[in-house]
Amino acid sequence: MALRTLATVSALLLSMAPAVAQTGSTLSQVRQRGTLNCGVPPGVPGFGMQGASGTWQGLEVDIRRAIAAAVLGSAQRANFTPLSSQARFPALQSSQVDVLTRAVTWTQSRDTQLGFNFGPVTFYDGQGFLVRRTASIRSAQDLQGSAICTFSGSTSEANLADWARANKVNYSVVLVDKPDAMSAAYEEGRCAAMSTDASQLIGLLTTLRAPGEHQVLPDRISKEPLAPVVRHGDEQWTEIVRWTIFALIEAEELGVTAANAEAMLTSENASIRRLLGATGDHGQMMGLDQRWAFHAIQQVGNYGEIFDRNLGTRSAIGLARGVNDQWSRGGLMYAPPIR
């Protein structure tokens, strides 16, 4: 979030807190409503975007479907609301959405001053730059004196200013509020580069008129751990979101997939049986059905399946797993045991 807006947003959210606290637990609201309301990016390929048929798809969309399956028994009971950078936090605090996955970077100020709880990181990223191949720009330093497009009210805006100041790079900023607006400004020549999370840039590159004429530079100017966000003060809901994501990560490590989840119910592996609810009462500990994780995995898939179809080898983006791979393969994805 841009530093100049943090205090204003914080005051607004804190003023909303008493009304939110009186509405009851999030789990009971979701069950009574029969749907999970989710805040998602307004058109980021690979993370959250509507297809031609109007169906939402993306890594963050699928993870929210998994939460809906764990809580309500059906991944189809997730509703998606596209939110701009400025609208996402007020929408969560005012209970317009139950969980926010709108490309939110986990930062100390958001975790403490704004009164939110973060779930596990679902994608480790870093801010980069997308430029034209014909521009003779080989590194971020070559952007000296250039106009750069980025999102208003986001960590990207503040990161860009910090990086430019530290590296003595003069630039002018073109602020936008949506991914399609940034792509349009870039293609119209209003900026020489787009700067935001590198994964988003790779996705946006595929939507440009001539993708082969553009490239994402190797430079990374920040750490961007992206994670779901829920309201502070409802620990049960925080635990549900946290452990549903951990279940997806654990399922990949244990080899449990959407296709074999049913057969794995009779596995001799005690960790698999606990994960799927064949033994133990781990769902009941959170107020959920015993098969909470089974529903999520069978209907949506494990973390690796979700990654591959939206960002990886089975997608148009073709992004390598890198640090988002399992810890056993050199990545950072690691789930505490369900026991």
C-alpha positions, 0 to 999 in steps of 0.5 A: 500500500502506498505509504501516504494512504496507509493512515487514511485507510487504517482510520477508515477500517478501524471505524468500521470494526465495531459494526463488523464485530456485532455480526457474528462468526464468519462461519455461521454467516457463510453457512446461513447464506449458503455461499462464500463471498470472495474478493479477487483481482479484476482480471489478472491472467493466471490468478483471477480472470473471467473467461469468455463464458463468464466463469472465473478461473485462476490460482486464487479463484481455485483456492477460494473454491477449495475453501467453499468446498471445505466449509459448504461441501461444494466448490460451486458455492463460491461467489467472486467479486472483482476489487480494485487495490483501493476497494479491497480492504474496505470490502473485507472489513465491511463484510462485503467479502468473507476472504480476500485474495486480491493479490495481497502482499503480506506486510507488517503494517497490514497485519497489525495496523489494519487489523487483518489476519493473513493465511499461509502464502499461496504464491511467493513473488517479487516486483519486476518490470515489463518492457518492449524488446525494441527499447534497448532496456536490458535492466531496470537501471536503463529506465532512467528518465522513463514513465512507469505504470503501476497500481495506485494504492498498492505495495508496487507503488511504494516499492517502485519509489523506494527502489528508484530513490535507493538507485538514483533513478529518476522516473515519472509514474502513471497510476492505474487501478486495474490490470487492463487499464495498465496494459492499455496505458502501456500499449498506448505509449503512456509508459515505457514499462509496467511494474508490479508482481512479476507473475502478474506481468507474465500473465499480462504479457500474454494479453498484449497485442503482440506478446513476442515484442515484449519481455519481463526483465530479470530484475526483482526489486522486492519480496511479495509473499501473496496470501489470503486475508480475513478479518481480525478477531474471528480466530475460527475463520482464520484457522479454517482458511489457514488449514484448508490451504495447508491441506492443499499443500500437504495433499501434493506432498503426500500424492493425493490428487483430485482423481485418487482422493476417493481411493486414498481414503483406505490408504495405509498411510496414517497422514493421508487418512488424517488429511482426508478424514478417514480417521481423527476429528480434525474437521470437528476441531474447526467446526467443519465436517470430518471430510472437509479436506477431502471435499476440497482436494477431490473437487479442486485438486491439490496445490500442484494441480491448481498451480499447473492448470492456472500458471504452470505447464498446463496453462498458456502462461507456462510459469516454472514452479521455482520457489513455489514448489514443494520444500522437498524439491527445493521450493518454499511450500511447506505445510505443518502436519495435520495431527 
